């Protein structure tokens, strides 16, 4: 049951990222130009502190109070002696703000937050050797552009998912194969096209343009210079005339496809499954151009008051049985390769492509746009996320 996830990031937070990411020395920069503060990961763990304070997406830290069948907190508390105190965040921006308070030990950050936390020094490097189950994490989730810098991991991968194209099989003909169904060809379904309500959706337009307008020379949909960015924004403003609804609540999208209000648009695998299960005639897939997607990472605060309990939590949440429980409850592919043997639905990992690294190579995971182009260009300035936020308001009118 994947819950709603809103990705509105404030301009001031993005500006902070730019300042922290700036390489004034001109040397020692990573491929992205990101140079975080020189923080050290612990070399060993000490005694647990009896408590851990977490920030998480809804559905990630369940103790049975929301659903008696969903409880992986009680077992952790019993095993570790660390009492869990958690706060559900509604957005990546809220997570970043909460981490800056120093009151929390760890956070389940998505890619549009993780680089901000790394650049500002709010997230500490992680010693993966102190997290035994890390060795079983799928290789495609390690050393990502969104969770590492210069080969140093800044967290433990939790899970991943793709943003898919879903369509009504009775009303959309012929069956689409491309994102053109919601961009250049969207007028055919005017008023019944749906799109994800977030500035990060600009990357979806950029990914489409990367394939259809090679003269723009887009390499990374999160690294857009002004010309590339303007082209993506123009495409989305054109698309806006055909949009029936922008969505961020998965229940609203399920309802819209059931009623026929929406017939084609962006979705998640869990939404497609729910909609089909409730009678909607839908299919969802990764189009020819590939897709965007998310990969969440548990990151430890540089100011953690309970770092030993935090490390215990990181290892617990990525352990096979627990990682399987979270993945099924939340609706995403698990991070631990051994979790697939623990899912209650034996087809779950197949349906979510958990072990199909070829599938994930076509997914551009959410990242935080910064002025230092993430594609490695040194002769260009890219549009930072603050401008993405401003543009999204203009796109929606």
C-alpha positions in Angstrom: 0.0 0.0 0.0 2.2 2.8 -1.2 1.1 6.0 0.4 1.1 9.5 -1.1 4.5 11.1 -1.6 4.8 14.9 -2.4 8.0 16.2 -3.7 7.8 20.0 -3.4 11.2 21.4 -2.4 11.6 25.0 -1.2 13.9 27.4 -3.1 15.9 28.2 0.0 16.8 24.5 0.5 17.9 24.2 -3.1 20.0 27.4 -2.7 21.7 25.9 0.3 22.6 22.9 -1.9 24.2 25.2 -4.5 26.3 26.9 -1.9 27.5 23.7 -0.2 28.2 22.0 -3.6 30.4 24.8 -5.0 34.0 23.8 -5.6 36.0 26.9 -5.0 39.4 25.2 -5.2 38.8 23.8 -8.7 40.5 20.6 -7.6 39.5 17.3 -6.1 35.9 17.6 -7.4 33.8 14.5 -8.2 32.3 13.9 -11.6 29.3 16.0 -10.5 31.3 18.8 -8.9 29.8 18.0 -5.6 32.2 18.4 -2.7 30.6 17.7 0.7 32.2 18.6 4.0 35.0 16.3 5.1 33.1 14.1 7.6 34.3 10.7 8.7 32.3 7.5 9.0 32.7 5.6 12.3 35.3 2.8 12.3 33.4 0.8 14.9 30.2 0.7 16.9 29.8 1.2 20.6 27.0 0.3 23.0 23.5 1.1 21.8 22.0 4.2 23.4 18.5 2.8 24.0 16.7 5.0 21.5 16.7 6.0 17.9 14.8 8.9 16.3 13.8 8.4 12.6 12.2 10.4 9.8 10.5 8.3 7.2 8.0 8.0 4.4 4.6 6.7 5.5 4.8 2.9 5.5 8.5 2.6 6.2 8.5 2.4 10.0 5.5 0.4 11.0 4.8 -0.9 14.6 1.4 -2.5 14.1 -0.6 0.6 15.1 -1.7 1.3 11.6 -2.1 -2.3 10.5 -1.7 -5.2 13.0 -0.1 -7.3 10.2 2.6 -4.6 9.6 5.0 -4.5 12.5 8.8 -4.7 12.0 9.5 -2.1 14.7 8.7 -4.3 17.7 11.1 -7.0 16.7 13.8 -4.4 16.2 13.2 -2.9 19.7 13.4 -6.3 21.3 16.5 -7.4 19.5 18.5 -4.1 19.8 17.2 -2.6 22.9 16.7 0.7 21.0 13.2 2.2 21.3 12.0 3.7 18.0 10.7 7.2 17.8 9.6 8.1 14.3 8.1 11.0 12.4 6.3 10.6 9.1 7.3 13.3 6.6 5.1 14.3 3.8 7.8 15.6 1.5 11.5 15.6 0.8 11.7 19.2 1.7 10.2 18.4 5.2 12.8 15.7 5.6 15.7 18.1 4.8 14.3 20.7 7.3 13.9 18.1 10.1 17.4 16.7 9.6 18.8 20.2 10.0 17.4 20.3 13.6 19.8 17.7 14.8 16.9 15.9 16.6 16.8 12.9 14.3 19.3 10.1 13.9 18.4 8.8 10.4 16.1 9.5 7.5 14.7 7.5 4.5 15.7 10.0 1.9 14.7 10.0 -1.8 17.1 11.1 -4.5 15.7 14.6 -4.6 16.7 15.1 -0.9 19.8 13.0 -0.5 22.2 15.2 -2.4 21.0 18.2 -0.4 21.7 16.4 2.8 25.2 15.3 1.6 26.2 18.7 0.3 25.1 20.5 3.4 26.9 18.1 5.8 23.6 17.0 7.5 24.2 13.4 6.4 27.3 11.6 7.4 29.3 9.1 5.3 28.3 5.5 6.1 30.7 2.7 6.9 29.0 -0.1 5.1 31.3 -2.6 6.8 29.3 -1.9 10.0 26.1 -2.9 8.2 26.4 -6.7 7.7 23.4 -7.0 5.4 24.7 -4.4 3.0 26.7 -7.1 1.2 23.4 -8.6 -0.1 22.1 -5.3 -1.5 21.6 -5.4 -5.3 24.7 -4.0 -7.0 22.6 -1.5 -9.0 21.7 0.4 -5.8 25.3 0.8 -4.6 27.4 3.8 -5.4 24.6 5.7 -7.2 24.8 9.3 -8.2 22.1 10.0 -5.6 23.6 8.2 -2.6 27.4 8.4 -2.9 30.2 10.8 -3.7 33.6 9.7 -5.0 32.9 6.1 -4.2 31.8 6.9 -0.6 28.3 5.7 0.3 26.2 8.1 2.3 23.5 5.6 3.3 22.1 2.1 2.9 19.7 1.5 0.0 16.2 0.7 1.0 14.2 0.0 -2.2 13.4 1.2 -5.7 10.6 1.8 -8.1 9.9 3.0 -11.6 7.6 5.7 -12.9 5.5 3.8 -15.5 3.2 4.7 -18.4 -0.3 3.4 -17.7 -3.2 3.3 -20.1 -6.8 2.1 -20.4 -6.7 -0.9 -22.8 -10.3 -0.2 -23.9 -9.9 3.5 -24.7 -6.3 3.9 -25.8 -5.6 2.6 -29.3 -3.2 1.5 -30.6 -1.4 0.4 -27.5 1.3 3.0 -26.8 5.0 2.1 -26.8 6.3 5.6 -26.1 5.9 8.6 -23.8 4.6 10.4 -26.9 1.2 9.2 -25.7 1.3 11.9 -22.9 3.5 14.5 -24.8 3.3 15.0 -28.5 0.3 12.7 -28.9 -1.5 13.8 -25.8 -4.2 15.9 -27.6 -5.8 12.7 -28.8 -6.8 12.1 -25.1 -7.4 15.7 -24.2 -8.8 16.1 -20.7 -8.0 12.5 -19.8 -4.2 12.6 -19.5 -2.7 12.5 -16.0 0.8 13.4 -14.8 2.7 13.3 -11.5 2.3 16.6 -9.5 5.9 17.5 -8.7 8.7 19.7 -10.1 10.8 16.5 -10.5 8.3 15.6 -13.3 10.3 18.0 -15.5 12.8 15.2 -15.7 10.2 13.0 -17.4 9.9 15.6 -20.1 13.7 15.9 -20.4 14.0 12.1 -20.7 11.5 12.1 -23.6 13.3 14.9 -25.3 16.6 13.1 -24.9 15.2 10.5 -27.3 13.2 12.6 -29.6 15.3 15.8 -29.9 18.9 14.6 -30.1 20.0 18.1 -31.1 19.4 19.2 -27.5 22.2 16.8 -26.4 20.5 15.8 -23.1 22.5 13.2 -21.3 21.0 13.3 -17.8 17.4 14.4 -17.3 18.4 16.0 -14.0 21.3 17.9 -15.6 19.7 20.5 -17.9 21.4 23.7 -19.1 19.1 26.6 -19.8 18.3 25.7 -23.4 17.5 22.1 -22.4 15.5 23.2 -19.4 13.5 25.7 -21.5 12.6 22.9 -24.0 11.4 20.6 -21.3 9.3 23.4 -19.7 7.8 24.3 -23.1 6.8 20.7 -23.7 5.1 20.5 -20.3 3.3 23.8 -20.8 2.0 22.3 -24.1 1.0 19.1 -22.3 -0.9 21.1 -19.7 -3.7 21.9 -22.2 -4.4 18.1 -22.3 -4.1 17.3 -18.6 -7.2 16.3 -16.8 -5.6 16.0 -13.4 -2.2 16.2 -11.8 -1.9 13.6 -9.1 0.2 12.9 -6.0 -2.3 10.7 -4.1 -2.3 7.2 -5.4 -5.9 6.6 -4.4 -7.0 9.5 -6.6 -5.2 8.0 -9.6 -6.8 4.6 -9.0 -10.2 6.2 -8.8 -9.6 8.3 -12.0 -8.6 5.2 -14.0 -11.6 3.2 -12.7 -14.0 6.0 -13.6 -12.4 6.8 -17.0 -11.6 10.3 -16.0 -8.0 9.4 -16.8 -7.0 7.0 -19.6 -3.3 7.5 -19.9 -0.5 8.9 -17.8 2.4 8.3 -15.3 1.9 5.7 -12.6 3.7 3.4 -10.1 3.6 -0.4 -10.3 1.6 -0.6 -7.0 -1.1 1.8 -8.4 -1.4 -0.3 -11.6 -1.9 -3.4 -9.5 -4.5 -1.8 -7.3 -6.4 -0.3 -10.3 -6.4 -3.7 -12.1 -7.5 -5.4 -8.9 -10.5 -3.1 -8.7 -11.6 -3.7 -12.2 -9.9 -1.0 -14.2 -8.8 -2.2 -17.7 -5.2 -1.0 -17.5 -1.6 -1.9 -18.4 1.6 -0.3 -17.3 5.1 -0.5 -18.6 8.4 1.2 -19.2 8.2 2.9 -22.6 10.9 2.8 -25.3 12.6 5.9 -24.0 13.0 4.5 -20.5 11.6 6.0 -17.4 12.4 8.0 -14.3 12.1 6.4 -10.9 13.1 6.5 -7.2 15.6 4.9 -5.0 15.3 5.6 -1.3 18.4 5.5 1.0 18.6 5.4 4.8 21.0 8.1 5.8 22.6 8.8 9.2 22.6 12.3 10.6 26.0 13.9 11.1 24.6 15.1 14.4 23.1 11.8 15.5 22.7 11.5 19.2 22.1 7.8 18.9 24.5 6.7 16.1 24.9 3.1 17.3 21.1 2.5 17.4 20.9 4.2 14.0 23.4 1.7 12.5 21.4 -1.2 14.1 18.3 0.2 12.4 20.0 0.4 9.0 21.0 -3.2 9.2 17.6 -4.3 10.5 15.6 -2.5 7.8 17.7 -4.0 5.0 17.7 -7.5 6.5 15.9 -10.0 4.2 12.7 -10.7 6.0 12.1 -7.1 7.1 13.1 -5.6 3.8 10.6 -8.0 2.2 7.8 -6.9 4.6 8.4 -3.2 3.9 8.6 -3.7 0.1 5.3 -5.5 0.0 3.6 -3.1 2.3 4.9 0.0 0.6 4.8 -1.2 -3.0 8.4 -1.2 -4.3 11.3 -3.6 -5.2 13.3 -4.6 -2.1 17.0 -3.6 -1.9 18.2 -6.9 -0.4 18.7 -9.7 -3.0 17.7 -12.3 -0.4 14.4 -10.5 0.4 12.7 -12.1 -2.6 12.7 -15.5 -0.8 10.9 -13.9 2.1 7.9 -12.2 0.3 4.4 -13.6 1.0 3.6 -13.2 -2.7 6.0 -15.4 -4.5 5.6 -13.4 -7.7 6.2 -10.1 -6.0 9.9 -9.7 -7.0 9.1 -10.8 -10.5 6.3 -8.3 -10.8 8.5 -5.5 -9.4 11.6 -6.5 -11.4 13.6 -6.7 -8.1 16.5 -8.8 -9.5 16.4 -7.6 -13.1 19.3 -5.2 -13.3 18.8 -4.9 -17.1 15.3 -3.4 -16.3 16.8 -0.8 -13.9 19.4 0.3 -16.4 16.6 2.0 -18.2 15.5 3.9 -15.1 16.9 7.4 -14.3 16.5 7.6 -10.6 15.5 10.9 -9.0 18.4 13.2 -8.3 18.7 16.8 -7.1 19.5 19.2 -10.0 22.4 21.5 -9.1 24.3 24.2 -11.0 27.3 21.9 -11.3 25.9 19.7 -14.0 25.4 16.2 -12.8 26.4 14.8 -16.2 30.0 16.0 -15.7 30.0 19.0 -18.0 32.5 21.6 -17.0 31.7 24.2 -19.7 28.0 24.7 -18.7 25.8 25.7 -15.8 22.7 23.6 -15.2 19.4 24.9 -13.9 19.2 24.3 -10.1 16.2 22.7 -8.4 15.0 26.1 -7.1 14.2 27.1 -10.7 12.5 23.7 -11.3 10.1 24.6 -8.4 9.4 28.0 -9.9 8.9 26.6 -13.4 6.5 23.9 -12.1 4.2 26.6 -10.8 4.2 28.3 -14.2 3.6 25.0 -16.0 0.5 24.3 -14.0 -0.8 27.9 -14.5 
